[in-house]
Amino acid sequence: MIVAMPTKNGILLLLASLAATGTAIMNVGFATALIASLLSALTISCFIMAQFSLHGITITRDKAHDAVCGGTLLLPVIAVNRTYLYRMPVVVSEKLPFCRGGYLDSVIPALAPKGSCRIERKFTPMKRGHFSLNTLRLVSGDPCGLFRKSRKFDLPSNVTITPKIEPLESLRLRPDCTSSLDQEGRPLGRAGSGMDFFGVRPYHPGDEMRAIHWKSSAAKGCIMVKEFEASAIDRVTLILDTNEKNVGFDDIENNFECLITAAASITDYLSKTYCALTFFAGSNDSGILRENGDAGGIRGKIMEALTDLQPSKSKVEDVIADAAENLPDGSVVYVLTMSASDELSELLELMEAEGFSVQWIFAPKQHFPPRESDEPRRMSVVRVKQKDGNVKPLTASYRTDLVQLLRSDDVLEEE
């Protein structure tokens, strides 16, 4: 059985009781005996109340739901008083690695005889990932706060915190920004070199003979050729830097988590459009993580990867070099990095020269200073040295509004 332990005030009371008792023994008298008796009685009564303060109280977990980082998470518990006595308020405490401070303390109000109470335990998770929950601890004591009694309950459970998603209003999907959508959000077809029949038009020098539409030519009295529909599916590639050497100083609000949020937001936005998405990121487990397919179909896989993804030893330059060999023609490439080396700039410039539209988001760790409770955050300004014609990065900091940063150029021009 766990014995109630004295608090700091309880230790002082114990010492005072011992001193008073010793004085009463050495100097027998009514006053000394009365003081020693009162202090001893107070100590013993507080200890007994604390020792039995949790007797008959049990606690169970209610169903917990997954949550989004920065959103609202509910971890409800149900406390039951199995005795025929009123029980004073107690505290339920749990170690939670995904909340700031690492612990969550909630008060269970006074319980009536044979009564029960459901505590919601609502809070904001600050770290993403899959977490195992194990021990809940009930803490109580005496009304004077001189003794403390705790009791553990092994109640295993699991909870998943997915990356934060910013509701993007727009995003550049084509290098030429010429895609248009129908009323249902599908890209409208346009003439090109696809496989589906689009229509007929007059012959132009250089058209292939096999493209001639003989029936239309006979009907119109001139040579007509068939046109085919160009692919209406936008192709987007997302490359994420995970190099641990460039991760910022704050364990929660750092540049790596900012890029995770940006990647999750872009993926979520693209999943609602008709486009093909390819995702690349460095990983200690698999070297380079790859996911590709229809954006709506692989959203779950990418979100699962972003939920577990941690800083790795992979250099972003190696990831980009690997991705460059597998880029679909005409892709819009989003590169999310924490560094800005000359090699990186050359790789991105080469991709631009090959006809890809590169959108570079740069989040240096100096722009994400650690959060101090008694001091404001001080950001060191980082500038990227570039030659004319190089890909220009969009620089992010802890104060950056990602919704504004990721908006397409045509929307910004309209404003």
Buried (B, 14 or more C-beta within 10 A) or exposed (E): EEEBBBBEEBEEBBEBBBEBBEBBEEEEEEEBBEBBBEBBEBBEEBBEBBBBBBBBBBBEBBEBEBBBBBEEBBBBBBBBBBBEEEBBEBBBBBEBEBBBEEEBEBEBEEBEEEBEBEBEBEBBBBBBBEBEBEEBBBBBBBEBEBBBBBBEBEBEBEBBBBBBBBEBEBBBBBBEEEBEEEEEEEBEBBEEEBEEEBEBBEBEEEBEEEBBBEEBBEEEEEBBBBBBBBBBBBBBBBBBBBBBEBBBEBEEBBBBBBBBBBBBBBBBBBBEBBBBBBBBBBBEEEBBBBBBBBBBEBBEBBBBBBBEBEBBEBBBBBBBBBBBEEBBEBBBBBBBBBBBEEBBBEBBBBBBEEEBBBBBBBBBBBBBBBBEEEEEBEBEEBEBEBEEEBBEBBBBBBEBEBEEBBBBEEEEEEE
